[in-house]
Amino acid sequence: MKIKKGDNCMVISGKDRGKSGVVERVVTKNSKLVLTGINLHKHHLKPSRKNPHGGIMNIPAPLQSSNVMVVCPHCSRFTRVAYKITENNKERICRKCQANLDVNTSTSLGIKEKNVKS
């Protein structure tokens, strides 16, 4: 998937259209995402020792990844993700401003640079 955990994303369709949040969890099997504070569903709890009065909790439910776009940290616009392949790594870039979306590009793929003696 082109969206990773920790990305800032904006919802482009559905009941939470226009809201943005950070990706908490990625479910690659179903291509779904869980965003903080978005797509909240009510979960009713029975009284127990832990919660003696019971209650209603708001739990974020997964969203389909096609309903979400990445927000570029450099130009602050939602954008599609492109890839730029160099000699040592593959990095995600913004389609609009061509800025890097990855924070740790070389460590994300586990590629270490070689020490070159000059």
Secondary structure by P-SEA (a helix, b strand, c coil): ccccccbbbbbcccccccccccccccccccbbbbbcccbbbbbbbccccccccbbbbbbbbbcccccbbbbbccccbbbbbbbbbcccbbbbbbcccccccccccccccccccccccc
